[in-house]
Amino acid sequence: MLLALLFTAMASLPDGGLDDAVDGGPELHLAAPLPAPAPQPQPIPQPAQPAPPPPQPAQPVPPPPAPPASDAGVEASGLSLHGAAEADLGLFPTGYYENGFDVMTTLHPVIGFGVGEDFGIELGPTFRLRVFDQPALNRPSDVGGFLRGADWDELSDYGQILQSLRIAKETSIFHLRLGPARKKSIGLGHLMWKYNNQANVDYHPASGLAVLRAGPVRAEFFASDILGARLFAGEVAWDIGATFSSDAAVKDRYVLALELVHDANLSARPFRPDKSVAPFTLPSVTMLHLDASAVVVRSAALRWMLMGGVGVRNETSDLGLLVGMTLDANVKEIGFSTRLELRKQAGGFRHGFFGPTYELQRFVDIGYSGPSLGAALLPDSFS
């Protein structure tokens, strides 16, 4: 390359030669070749990063648990405690032939304690305080001159302190219940039907109910007054289908039941402001009834049962008979129920003898005068 440059330069000299060029000719400057620029480092391509996943929808945050209501009691480990108090002001009949009334204020405190479904107790007596006595005939018999005396004149009235006592669940082999009874029926209700032991305003007992199951046999015992000798009732029911078959389809389908009710009538006597007057006692009543029932159709929508029975009253030996059927249907969550019975009643026996108003009818059957329910006689007829 250097030689080529020299040849090129000599060819361009004037005719005087090299000397002329040196003496006065144009000067020739030779430059060394510039070094080639160093190669710049190239960035190494990075592998492609995977695309980030699409964002997930936000999960709903569950709301915090609602705080318990102020009257829901305190619960911990199955324990519960509750309390309340009620008060009202009203009018009360005097209880005498005079056409008057008394102004009463009623206080009803309540306190209760429970352990799950196996035990619970609630206490809550009712205190009726007499504010005005018009005419002034009742205050002398009141406790302390203001607490209504007819509410606390016999031992049975102290049963009102106990509003509820439950031991064991109703599905257990044995369970016990104490407290007021307002719609109590025994078996199919042919003797005791929706009995109410609170119908008499001067009588406030606590009832007791005990139920025992042993295989296909179910026994029920009921006392209308745990502090006095009044109504004692019981039923023993035998599930015939479950005795001879293990098929669940025949369980509780064919039943034979024996019911017994006895009223000793030794409490809930009329109030006596003058304790020197002898108490009035009604005669006792005893009735027995045998029921047989068969469920012909049983499904989620329909239950059809046929039944028959015979009953007797011990004091008069009067006989009662019945045949009938019950029909229960469900149509779109709406329930229908009906019962049709042909009954024969005679003398002192009548079906449903111990009913919702028995505590009043035991003194007067109909109206305000006349014989009591126990003394009333019916003709031998059908209904």
MIMAR-404247 format. One line per 10 residues: number of its first residue (from 1); their letters; for each residue x, y, z of C-alpha. Coordinates in steps of 0.05 Angstrom, whole numbers, plus 5000, padded with zeros to 4 digits. Each point is the difference from the previous one (the first is absolute). Layout:
<banus>
NUM) a) X:Y:Z  ...
</banus>
This chain:
<banus>
1) mllallftam) 5000:5000:5000  5058:5047:5017  5033:4985:4932  4936:5016:4964  4997:5067:5034  5072:5016:4978  4985:4982:4927  4941:5043:5001  5038:5059:5028  5057:4994:4949
11) aslpdggldd) 4952:4998:4943  4972:5066:5021  5067:5036:5006  5018:5056:4950  5051:4993:4945  5058:5023:5045  4998:4936:5037  5005:4987:5071  5048:5057:5013  4950:5050:4974
21) avdggpelhl) 4949:4971:5044  5045:5003:5059  5024:5070:4985  4937:5036:4984  4947:4953:4982  4941:4979:5040  5014:4965:5064  4976:4930:5009  4979:4978:5070  4995:4927:5012
31) aaplpapapq) 4957:4977:5059  4999:4934:5032  4936:4963:4992  4950:5007:5058  4986:4938:5040  4932:4969:4987  4950:5014:5055  4992:4944:5050  4935:4962:4992  4947:5021:5051
41) pqpipqpaqp) 4973:4943:5043  4930:4982:4979  4949:4985:5055  4981:4928:5006  4926:4991:4987  4963:4976:5061  4949:4944:4995  4929:5024:4994  4964:5004:5066  4932:4965:5005
51) appppqpaqp) 4940:5046:5000  4972:5014:5070  4936:4962:5016  4935:5039:4994  4978:5031:5066  4954:4955:5042  4933:5028:5023  5002:5023:5072  4972:4949:5049  4941:5027:5041
61) vppppappas) 5019:5011:5072  4951:4966:5047  4964:5050:5045  5018:4999:5073  4952:4960:5045  4942:5040:5025  5003:5017:5073  4948:4963:5043  4935:5036:5015  4997:5035:5066
71) dagveasgls) 4946:4952:5025  5030:4937:4971  5035:4982:5066  5072:4982:5010  5023:4936:4967  5066:4963:5008  5013:4927:4991  4926:4984:4995  4982:5040:5062  4946:5053:4998
81) lhgaaeadlg) 4973:5050:5050  4942:5047:4988  4956:5047:5040  4942:5047:4990  4947:5039:5036  4929:5020:4980  4949:5047:5031  4930:5021:4981  4940:5036:5028  4929:4974:4991
91) lfptgyyeng) 4931:4988:5027  4979:4937:5038  4930:4977:5020  4985:5002:5073  4976:4928:5003  4937:5019:5038  4929:5013:4978  5011:5075:5005  5011:5030:4931  5070:5028:5014
101) fdvmttlhpv) 5071:4993:4979  5069:5007:5029  5061:5035:4971  5060:4953:4999  5072:5008:4981  5036:4935:4981  5074:4987:5008  5032:4940:4966  5075:4991:5008  5034:4942:4962
111) igfgvgedfg) 5068:4968:5007  5024:4937:4964  5060:4956:4992  5014:4945:4948  5053:4951:4977  4991:4984:4926  4938:4958:4985  5006:4954:5059  4984:5046:5059  4964:5065:5012
121) ielgptfrlr) 4963:5035:5056  4960:5065:5003  4970:5033:5061  4948:5055:4994  4944:5011:5051  4944:5049:4987  4984:5052:5053  4933:5035:4994  5000:5063:5044  4932:5031:5016
131) vfdqpalnrp) 5001:5075:4989  4926:5016:5008  4948:4955:5031  4929:5018:4978  4959:4981:5039  5048:4990:5058  4988:4925:5010  5065:4966:4978  5055:5039:5034  4990:4966:5068
141) sdvggflrga) 5017:4933:4969  5061:5025:4963  5070:4984:5023  5026:5063:5035  4938:5037:4976  5023:5006:4928  5023:4933:4971  4939:4963:4973  4985:4945:5050  4964:4952:4952
151) dwdelsdygq) 5065:4991:4961  5037:4972:5061  4947:4967:5044  5021:4927:4990  5064:4960:4989  4984:4988:4927  5004:5074:4985  5074:5000:5016  5010:4958:4938  4996:5065:4960
161) ilqslriake) 5071:5015:5022  5024:4945:4954  4987:5020:4928  5040:4946:4967  5046:4941:5016  5025:4953:4946  5046:4941:5006  5024:4964:4937  4977:5009:4929  4931:4976:4976
171) tsifhlrlgp) 5034:4950:4954  5036:4967:5058  4979:4935:5032  4976:5040:5060  4983:5073:5009  4967:5042:5054  4962:5066:4995  4972:5043:5056  4960:5065:4994  4932:5027:4979
181) arkksiglgh) 4958:4956:4954  4955:5038:4952  4986:4952:4942  5014:4931:5027  4972:4939:4964  5011:4927:5017  5004:4952:4942  4947:5014:4948  4964:5047:5047  4938:4957:5013
191) lmwkynnqan) 5004:5014:5075  5047:5059:5010  4998:5049:4942  5036:5068:5004  4993:5003:5075  5019:5066:5032  5019:5002:5074  5004:5076:4999  4927:5013:4981  4980:5015:5072
201) vdyhpasgla) 5025:5069:5018  5007:4980:5074  5040:4936:4985  5073:5001:4977  5030:4930:5002  5061:4972:4967  4989:4935:4962  5048:4942:4989  5011:4956:4939  5045:4939:4995
211) vlragpvrae) 5009:4958:4938  5037:4933:4995  5014:4960:4937  5020:4927:5003  5003:4967:4931  4930:4999:4969  4967:5024:5065  4991:5073:5019  4975:5020:5069  4977:5070:5018
221) ffasdilgar) 4981:5026:5069  4969:5068:5014  4982:5036:5065  4963:5066:4994  5024:5023:5069  5066:4978:5029  4983:5032:5067  4929:4976:5007  4956:4939:4988  4964:5016:4935
231) lfagevawdi) 5002:4969:4931  5043:4938:4989  5002:4974:4929  5040:4949:4962  5005:4961:4935  5035:4937:4980  5006:4992:4924  5024:4937:4965  5028:5005:4930  4977:4933:4971
241) gatfssdaav) 5035:5010:4933  5069:5013:5032  4991:4938:5045  4994:4950:4943  5040:5034:4945  5064:5040:4993  4974:5035:4938  5000:5075:5011  4937:5005:4956  4957:4967:5054
251) kdryvlalel) 5029:5038:5060  4947:5042:5036  4948:4975:4951  4958:4950:5041  4992:5022:5072  4959:4976:5060  4995:5049:5058  4968:5000:5069  4985:5067:5033  4980:5014:5072
261) vhdanlsarp) 4981:5066:5034  4982:5010:5073  4981:5066:5034  5007:4997:5075  4970:5070:5008  5039:5014:5064  5029:5067:4978  4977:5061:4960  4941:5009:5047  4962:5067:5000
271) frpdksvapf) 5035:5057:5035  4979:5009:5073  5014:5069:5028  4975:4973:5067  5043:4940:5017  4950:4977:5052  4954:4978:4943  5010:4927:4980  5029:4991:4930  4954:4977:4944
281) tlpsvtmlhl) 5022:4933:4970  4974:4969:4936  4994:4925:4990  5056:4964:4964  4995:4979:4927  5035:4940:4966  4997:4981:4926  5033:4947:4957  5006:4996:4924  5030:4949:4952
291) dasavvvrsa) 5020:5024:4930  5021:4961:4938  5027:5037:4939  5028:4981:4932  5033:5046:4950  4975:4978:4931  5038:5051:4958  5064:5035:5021  5040:5044:4954  5030:5070:4997
301) alrwmlmggv) 4935:5028:4972  4946:4957:5034  4988:4963:5065  4935:4962:5010  4986:4965:5065  4941:4957:5022  4983:4992:5074  4951:4970:5049  4992:4999:5075  4959:4984:5061
311) gvrnetsdlg) 4998:5037:5067  4967:4995:5068  4990:5043:5062  5014:4964:5065  4949:5035:5044  4940:4989:4955  5022:4941:4956  4976:5039:4940  5029:4976:4934  5024:5040:4940
321) llvgmtldan) 5019:4977:4930  5029:5033:4938  5025:4987:4929  5032:5052:4956  5057:5023:4956  5050:5057:4995  5028:5029:4936  5063:5044:4996  5021:5029:4933  5056:5047:4977
331) vkeigfstrl) 4991:5041:4937  5058:5046:4981  5023:5008:5072  4929:5013:5025  4973:4948:5049  4928:4977:5007  4973:4955:5055  4931:4973:5015  4969:4949:5046  4934:4965:4992
341) elrkqaggfr) 4972:4956:5056  4934:4966:5016  4992:4998:5076  4953:4966:5048  4995:5034:5068  4956:4984:5059  4988:5023:5071  5061:5029:5033  5049:4979:4945  5017:5047:4944
351) hgffgptyel) 5061:5004:4955  5048:5057:5012  4975:5005:5072  5063:5035:5024  5001:5057:4950  5024:5072:4996  4948:5027:5049  4998:4941:5048  5026:5041:5058  4937:5042:4996
361) qrfvdigysg) 4951:4946:4978  5018:4958:5060  4959:5050:5040  4945:5017:4950  4993:4962:4934  4962:5053:4960  4987:5073:5018  5003:5027:5071  4956:4951:5035  4980:4927:4996
371) pslgaallpd) 5037:4935:5011  5074:4991:4992  5031:4963:4942  5010:4939:5043  4927:4999:5021  4970:5015:4931  4967:4941:4965  4995:4990:4924  4947:4958:4965  5022:4934:4968
381) sfs) 5010:5026:4929  5049:5011:4943  5035:5062:4978
</banus>
